[in-house]
Amino acid sequence: MSDQRGEGTGTLVLGEGRADPGYLSTRRARAAYWFREQAPISLVVAIIGAVSLFLELVGSSILLAIGGLTPYESIVETWQSGTQKSLLWIALVMGIAAVIAGVATYRRMPTKAAREGAIAGAVLGIQTVVLAGIYIWFLGGDVEIFARNFVKFDVLSGFTGQFVNGAKNTLILALSAQVLGIALGLMLSLLALSKRSVTRAPARVYINFIRGTPLLWQLQFGFYGIVLGLQFNVSPYQVAILILGLNAGGYTAEIFRAGIQSIERSQLEAARSLGMSYFQSMRYAVIPQAVRRVIPPLMNEFVILIKDTSLVALLGLTLNERELMTVGRDIYAETFNATPFLATAAGYLIVTLPMIRFVTWLETKLRSGLVGVGA
């Protein structure tokens, strides 16, 4: 059997020119391998499933764009049009066909890639059928009332600046609280890992209290119970940052604790054998390694914190301090239309989706640096 690594393609050629997918390092190479290993039936099933879902999602979106999003009557007309219903039924029939063909043929496929292609087509078909069922159920209701209350986009004209300012305040609240939470969480994690119970117990009590009570309760008690009850001169915006940071500290402490405990005990012992104290060993040997491992979960915690800022709406922020949820609520109170809440959701997605994508990319990069490469 020949053993030759292909030059410039990132593939390993074994035997009769067949590529080992473990060495396909680029998307183009993996895609080429996938198509090369497909059987005609599996490829057809995968294509039918993909086209059915494409027609249902992208086709419907194109029809909406052509019909226009304002006034809301245009959206209703598009939803109820014969073209939309025909597109929906075509996609549904194709999806059912992909499901039947994929389930019936995947066991008889000659290669693993062909089996995966048939299964992928069936899964895409199932998604199409489910979405089509939801769409048909939706069209069976009074779509005009729904459109008038939730997708009347012309009521948003003139409020763009407020949404931008709300997104800015949301990021400021989340970022400030995350910085405070990281500092507090690192300190609490070191205390929670102490061998002395008198040192460990207060940290564990704080962490368990924060994790065991709702953030909504913490915000209400912190502002109405402590700040207003004790007459402290602190603004609701500052209270929001403080409470969010204290809450983040409890969760961040557990992230740091898990990261520190994932480092081999020999690292701490080696540092101690060099004459370092416990805290010096943690600072120079253990924590730098643990930080690399906890960056992805810390980023996930930051994404959660961005969404949790919506709870500060109950504190009564000023016009310039309002975050996204408060902006949407106030515009709803002014227009008596729920479309601003849809815009608020879009604002959160615009902020969080890039962060989620960045976390995924960062996890991949850090994993490649943490896991050894075998021969």
Secondary structure, DSSP 8 states (H G I E B T S, - for coil): --EEE-TTT--EEETTTEE-GGG--SHHHHHHHHHHT--HHHHHHHHHHHHHHHIIIIIHHHHHHHH-SSSHHHHHHHHTSHHHHHHHHHHHHHHHHHHHHHHHHGGG-SSHHHHHHHHHHHHHHHHHHHHHHHHHHHHTS-HHHHHHHH--GGGGTT-HHHHHHHHHHHHHHHHHHHHHHHHHHHHHHHHHT-S-HHHHHHHHHHHHHHHHS-HHHHHHIIIIIIITTTT----HHHHHHHHHHHHHHHHHHHHHHHHHHHS-HHHHHHHHHTT--HHHHIIIIIHHHHHHHHHHHHHHHHHHHHHHGGGGGGG---GGG--HHHHHHHHHHHH--SHHHHHHHHHHHHHHHHHHHHHHHHHHHHHHHHS----
